[in-house]
């Protein structure tokens, strides 16, 4: 039986006015010893964004994606 390797991560992103702090998981898709493979990514984030009228928006966001990996 083939198990799906995965990893968990913490994601801090900051700039002058905005921030995203979250946690998530990435699961390997494809075979570990092959050249062509990727990751499925899912993260839950707390986001602070300062808009053009100087109002700060605070909300939860869910990021999903697929990315190639080596």
C-alpha positions in Angstrom: 0.0 0.0 0.0 1.3 3.4 -1.0 1.0 6.1 1.7 0.7 9.8 0.8 3.5 11.8 2.3 2.5 15.2 3.6 3.9 18.0 5.6 2.4 20.8 7.8 3.6 24.3 7.9 3.2 27.8 9.4 2.9 30.6 7.0 3.9 34.2 8.1 3.7 36.9 5.5 4.2 40.6 6.3 4.7 43.9 4.5 4.3 47.5 5.7 0.5 47.5 6.0 -0.7 43.9 5.6 -0.1 40.5 7.1 -1.2 36.9 6.6 -0.5 34.4 9.3 -1.7 30.8 8.9 -1.1 27.1 9.1 -1.7 24.4 6.5 -0.7 21.1 5.0 0.8 20.0 1.7 0.4 16.5 0.3 2.7 15.0 -2.4 1.1 14.0 -5.7 3.0 11.7 -8.0 5.7 9.3 -7.0 8.6 10.5 -4.7 11.4 9.2 -6.9 10.0 10.6 -10.2 11.0 13.8 -11.9 7.4 15.0 -12.4 5.5 15.5 -9.2 3.7 18.2 -7.3 2.0 19.2 -4.1 -1.6 19.9 -3.1 -1.7 22.8 -0.6 -4.4 23.9 1.8 -4.0 26.6 4.5 -6.2 28.5 6.8 -5.1 32.1 7.4 -5.9 35.2 9.6 -5.5 38.2 7.3 -5.1 41.9 8.1 -5.3 44.3 5.1 -5.2 48.1 5.1 -7.3 49.4 2.2 -6.9 52.7 0.3 -9.2 54.6 2.7 -7.1 53.6 5.7 -9.6 51.0 7.0 -8.2 47.8 8.4 -10.0 44.6 7.3 -9.5 41.5 9.5 -10.8 38.2 8.1 -10.1 34.5 7.7 -9.0 33.2 4.3 -8.6 29.7 2.9 -5.8 29.2 0.4 -5.8 26.1 -1.9 -3.4 25.3 -4.7 -1.2 23.0 -6.7 2.5 23.6 -7.2 5.2 21.6 -8.9 8.0 20.3 -6.6 11.3 18.6 -7.0 
